């Protein structure tokens, strides 16, 4: 596998690159790109970790080399949130970054699986899709807004509340506070009071903002996001290697049951998404949140579509 990380010198990019260097299959190539020249030093640093994953670094003038015939591209470039900021406040700067990078991907690796970390994911993923459409290489089964961190947070918060490990809480919708919906009712042999369900759901929705506040102006979730992106990327690799029944969640242009883009379950295969899966049965409390989020998601999606048209 050849994996390209765009924005590799950022806080998320560095954490992600370290974990990919450690966990990618032997013989893989890890291409690290950033506009900051320090990415070459980061590349050298990582190359001292002894394993059979080759690391190469690329600066701005070599972006086309960084994207040459790559299998998976992960975009971690962009500015991070600061206290008091919503993910949507990052819109203008990060959207232009996405356009610039996705145009290069379309030229150099039109068949790559493309993963978006850059916030606001509800919008930047839509923008990436529209750019790929313009270049005639959009495949909705190969574009993912990574929302794995919401599942990880849900798992941890349920563990704290119920002292249960080895669970995976389904989380659907999007990747902004009100659009994050953990489906606690689907966990087997676990029950929640109405109060517990409300409190845990709010904690999951607000977890990112709590990290931003706690870092006091020094960034957002970086280490956990790096791990989340690694976990998702390794699932993509397993699918491309032919392993079966790999269930994942991401913000995708899926079956369109609720909104054009929606974080839902699916099975991975050699060419990205192999089969969509319904979100399943939900309870009344979750149905209320789902109903409220649809309007917000549709606004985000429309904002991305209009941005490209301009």
N, C-alpha and C positions, 0 to 999 in steps of 0.2 A: 504494500500500500504506500501511496505517496499522499501525505497530508500537509496542506499549507495553512499556516496560521497567520492571518493578517491582523496587525496590531500586536505583534508578539512582544514588544518592549513595554507594553502597558502592564498594570498590576494583574489584571486577569490573564493577559497573554503570557506573562512569565510563569504564573502558576500552572496554566494549561499546558504550556510547552514542557515544563518539568515533568508533569504527570504523564504526558504522551510519550516523552522520551523513555520513561520507566516502563510503561504498560503496553505500548504498541507491539505488535508481533515482530519477532526477529526478522530482519531483512527489510523492514519498512524504512521509508525516507521521510524525514520531518523538515519541511521548508518553513523558515521563520522570516517574516517580512515586517518592516516598520519604516516609517519615514525618519525615525530617529536612528542615527548611526550606531547608537549603543547596542542595537540588535546584533551587530557582529560580535560584540563582546559577550553578549548573552549566549550566542551560538557557541562560541569557544568554551564558555563556562560549562554549558550543558554537554559538550562533546567529551568532557573529562569523566562523565559517568560511563563506566565500562559496560556496554552491551552492544547488541548488533542492530541498533537503530541509528542510522546516519542522520546527522543534523547539518543543514546548510542555512546560512543567513543571507538576507538580501535587503538592500536599502532602496530608497525611492527610485533611483535610476534603473534598478534591475527588477522592477515589479513583474514584468512579463516573464522573466526567468523563474520567478517565485511561483508563478501560476502555470508553468509549462506542463501540460498533460498530467494534471493532478487528479487524484480520485476523490478527495474530500477537501473542501475549503471551509475553514471556520473564521468568521469575521468577528474579531474582538476589538476592532478599532473604534475610537470615539471618545467623547468626554464623559466623565462620570457625574453622578448626582452629588450635590452638596446639600447640607441641611436646609430644609424648607422647600426644596425642589421636588416636583413631581417628575416621573419618568417623561411625561409629555413636554416638560420644559427643555429637554435636550433635542427637541424635534429638528429645528432648522440645521444646526451644525452636523448632527449625526446623520441626518437624511442625505445631505450632500456627500458625506463621506461614503455612505452606502452606494449611492449612484456611481461615484467614481470607481470604487472597487469592483462592483458587480459588472460594470462595463468591461473591465479588464478580464474578469472571469469569463464573460461571454465570448471574448475573443480567443483566449488561450485554452480554456478548459470548459467548453460548452456542455460537456456531458457529466461534469463533476456533481457530486452531492454538495449542496451549499447550506451551511449552518449559520444562523444569525444570532449573535449575542448582544449586539449593539442596541441599546435602548433608544426610544421606546419600541420594543419588539412588536407590539400590536400594529405599529405603523411601518417600521423599517422592513419587516418581512414582506409586507404588501408592496413597498417601493421596489424591493429586490425582484419580486415577481414581475412587476411592470417593466423594469429595465430588461430582464431576460426575454420578455415577450417582444420588445422592440428589436432585439437581436435575433429573434426567431429560434431561440433555444430553450424556451420555458417548458419545463416538465414539472407539474405540480407534485409529483411523487419524489422529487429530488430537492425540494426546498423546505427548510425547517427553521422555525423560530424556536430556539432552545428554551424550554420551560421546566426542565428537569429539576432546577433548584426549588421550585414550588413543591414538588413531590418530596424532595429531601427534607425540606422544612416541615412539611406535614407529617412525615414519618417521625421526625425528631420530637415534634410537639405532642404527638400521640404517645410516643414512648414516655415522655416526661409525665403525661397525665395518667396513662394506664400501665406503665412499666412493661410494655410489650415490644419486643424486637421482631425482626424478620417479617415486617409488613411493608406493603407498598400502597399508600393511600392514592387512589385515582384523583387527579386534579385536572379539571377541564376549564375551558373558557379562553382566557388570555393571560397576559403577564403585566397587569396593573391592578392596583388594590381591589377595586370593585369587580373586576373581571376574573379574578382567581377564585375558583370554586372547588374546594376539596369535597369529595363524595364520601363522607365519613359513614354514611348509611350502608355503604357496600362492603365494609370490613366485616369479615365473618367472625362470629363468636365474640363480638365486641359491641357493647351498647353504650350510648351516650345520653345523658339527660339533655333536655332542651338547652339548659344553661351551659353545659359543657360544650355542646355542638356550636353554640353561638360564640363562646369565648375562644375556642380553638380555631374556628373559621376566621374570626377577626385577627387573631394572632398570626395566622398563616398569611393573610392578605397584607398585613402591616409589617411583616418580618423584614422586608427590604428597607423600609423607611427607618426602622429601629436601628439597623446596622449603620445607615447613613448618619443618624443622630449620634450614635455611640462613637463614631470615628471623628467627630468634631471637625468636619470640613476636610478630612483627609481621604475622601473617597467613599465608595459604596461597597457592596459585597464583592470581594475579589477572590479570596481563597476558596470559599464555598462555590462560587460561580465557576472557577477554574476546574474544580472537582466535578461539578455537575456537567460541564461541557465535555470533560474527559469521559465520564460515564456514558453520555449519549454517543459520543464519537466511537467508542469501543463497540457499542451496539451496532452502529452502522457498519463497522469493519466486520463484525461477525456475520451480519446479513450478506455483505458482499462476498464473504468466504463460503457462503452456501449453507450456513447454519439455519435451522428452521425454528419457527414459533418464537421469534424474538419480538416480544410485545413492548412497545414504547409509546410515549406521549410527546407531542410537540405542537406548536402553533403552526398549522398547515392549511392549505386550501384543500380541504378534505371532501366529505360527502355533501357539504352545503346544507345540512339539515337545520342548522341554527343561523349561522352567518357564513359569508363567503370564506373567511379565515376563522379557524376555531381550533383550540387545543383539544385534541381527542385521541383515543387509542387507535393503534394500527399495528400491523405486523410488517416487519422488514424483510427484504430479500436482496438479491444480487444487484438490483437496480433502484434501490431506495424502498419506497412504500410498496408493499405487495398486496395488502388488503386492508381496507378500513374496517374499524370495529365500532359499533354503536356504544354510546356512553353508558347504556344500561338503565336500569330502573333507579329512580331517585325519589327521595321523600318530599314532603310538602315544603319544608324549610329550604331545601336545596332548589326546589322548583321556583320559589320566590326569587332567590338570588339569580338563577338562570334567566328568569324573565327580565329582571332589572339590567343584567349585564348586556343583553342583546343590543339595546339602544346604544350603549357606550361602545361596544365593539363595532357596530355599523358606522358610528361616527369616526372611529379611528381608521377603519378601512377606507372610508370615503376620503378622509384627509390624505392618506397615502396616495390614492388614485389621483386626486386633484393636484397634489404636489408634482407628480410626474407630468401631468398635462401642461402645467405652467412652464 
